[in-house]
Amino acid sequence: MDHLVLTVIAEDQPGLVERVAKCIAEHGGNWLESRMSRMAGQFAGILRVDVPAQAHAGLTEALRQLEQQGIRVLVAHSGDEPERQWRMIHLELVGNDRAGIVRDITQLLARHGVNLESLDTDVLPAPMTNELLFRADAMLAVPTELPLDDLQQHLETLADDLMVELKLQPAE
């Protein structure tokens, strides 16, 4: 079996996921996992599938044909993930919205070898003032050799500069 990672993007429309799933099933593929979401009228997703090696080319062509229906699919081979020496940490962040928050946080994380496993963000009105609040919810893979106290200290220093509140806790 070939392990493939597919990235899908299209204007949101009923039946979009069904058409991708149909292509995969018609080529003997198995849908393993996915993350999908609608935002601002667009639909995007990433998914991992197994497909028989002999069906790989046919599946790739069938997915390419979906572009005629406005569905773009990027196909990539899934590599074996190396043995991980990580601790999974959950990060929550809330603060007044301003440009550059994601850049500043991700620069700090990258500098310390922390891998961003998932990131969900929103900008919402504050309950009493209606000022815009930025909210981030992330899952971090922290190298086991990086002391969590050090990461916490660096993040808290940055949080003070950004005027945001953050909370780190081990993932469950």
C-alpha positions in Angstrom: 0.0 0.0 0.0 1.1 3.6 -0.7 0.4 6.0 2.1 -0.6 9.4 0.7 -1.4 12.8 2.2 -3.9 14.8 0.3 -4.6 18.5 0.6 -8.0 19.6 -0.7 -9.3 23.1 -1.2 -12.4 24.4 -3.0 -15.2 26.8 -2.7 -17.5 25.3 -0.2 -20.3 23.2 -1.8 -22.5 20.2 -0.8 -21.0 16.9 -1.8 -17.4 18.0 -2.0 -16.0 15.5 0.5 -18.2 12.8 -1.0 -16.6 13.3 -4.4 -13.1 13.0 -2.9 -14.1 10.0 -0.9 -15.6 8.3 -4.0 -12.4 8.7 -5.9 -10.4 7.1 -3.1 -12.9 4.2 -2.7 -13.1 3.6 -6.5 -9.3 3.1 -6.5 -9.3 0.7 -3.5 -8.1 3.3 -1.1 -8.8 3.5 2.6 -9.5 6.9 4.2 -7.4 6.8 7.4 -7.6 10.3 9.1 -8.4 13.8 8.2 -8.8 17.4 9.4 -11.2 19.5 7.5 -12.9 22.9 7.9 -14.9 25.6 6.2 -13.7 29.2 6.5 -14.8 32.4 4.6 -16.7 30.4 2.0 -13.8 28.1 1.3 -13.4 24.5 2.3 -9.9 23.0 3.1 -8.8 19.7 4.4 -5.8 17.4 4.8 -6.2 13.7 4.9 -4.2 10.5 4.9 -5.1 7.5 2.8 -3.8 4.1 2.0 -4.1 3.0 -1.7 -2.7 -0.1 -3.4 0.5 0.8 -5.2 -0.9 -0.2 -8.6 -3.8 2.2 -8.1 -1.7 5.2 -7.2 -1.5 6.7 -10.7 -5.2 6.1 -11.4 -6.2 7.8 -8.1 -3.9 10.7 -8.7 -5.4 11.2 -12.1 -9.0 10.9 -10.8 -8.2 13.5 -8.1 -6.7 15.8 -10.7 -9.9 15.5 -12.7 -11.8 16.9 -9.8 -10.3 20.3 -10.7 -12.9 20.5 -13.4 -15.4 20.7 -10.6 -13.4 23.4 -8.8 -11.8 21.0 -6.3 -8.0 21.2 -6.1 -6.2 18.3 -4.6 -2.5 18.1 -3.9 -1.0 14.6 -3.5 2.1 13.9 -1.5 3.7 10.6 -0.4 3.5 10.0 3.3 7.0 9.3 4.8 7.6 7.1 7.8 7.5 9.3 10.9 10.8 9.1 12.8 10.7 7.7 16.3 9.6 10.7 18.4 11.4 12.0 21.4 8.7 14.6 22.3 6.4 15.5 25.1 3.0 16.7 23.9 2.0 20.0 25.5 -1.3 22.0 25.1 -1.0 25.7 24.7 -3.9 28.2 25.2 -3.4 31.9 24.5 -5.8 34.8 24.7 -5.1 38.5 24.2 -6.0 41.7 22.4 -5.8 41.1 18.7 -2.9 42.6 16.8 -0.9 41.8 13.8 2.1 39.5 14.3 1.0 37.4 17.3 1.2 34.1 15.4 4.6 35.1 13.8 6.1 36.0 17.2 4.9 32.8 19.0 5.9 30.5 16.2 9.4 32.1 15.9 10.0 31.5 19.6 8.7 27.9 19.3 10.9 27.2 16.2 14.0 28.7 17.9 13.6 26.1 20.7 13.0 23.2 18.4 9.3 22.9 19.3 7.1 21.4 16.6 3.6 22.8 16.1 1.3 19.7 15.7 -2.0 21.6 15.4 -3.1 25.2 15.7 -6.7 26.6 15.9 -7.1 30.4 16.1 -10.1 32.8 16.3 -10.6 36.5 16.6 -13.7 37.1 18.7 -15.3 40.2 20.5 -14.6 40.4 24.2 -17.6 39.8 26.4 -18.1 43.3 27.9 -16.1 45.6 25.7 -16.5 44.1 22.2 -12.8 44.7 21.6 -11.3 42.0 19.4 -9.6 39.2 21.3 -7.2 36.8 19.6 -7.5 33.2 20.8 -5.1 30.3 20.0 -5.3 26.7 20.9 -2.3 24.6 19.9 -0.8 21.2 20.4 3.0 21.4 20.7 5.6 18.6 20.4 8.3 19.7 22.8 11.8 18.0 22.6 12.3 15.9 25.7 15.7 17.6 26.3 14.0 21.1 26.5 13.1 21.7 30.2 9.4 22.7 30.3 10.3 25.4 32.9 12.6 27.0 30.3 9.9 27.0 27.6 7.4 28.4 30.0 9.7 31.2 31.0 10.5 32.1 27.4 6.8 32.0 26.5 5.8 34.1 29.5 8.4 36.8 28.6 6.9 36.9 25.1 3.4 36.9 26.5 4.2 40.0 28.6 5.6 41.7 25.5 2.5 40.8 23.5 0.1 41.5 26.4 -1.5 38.1 26.1 -2.3 35.4 28.7 -1.1 31.9 28.0 -1.4 28.5 29.7 0.8 25.4 29.1 -0.2 22.0 30.3 0.7 18.4 29.4 -1.6 17.0 26.8 -4.0 14.2 27.9 
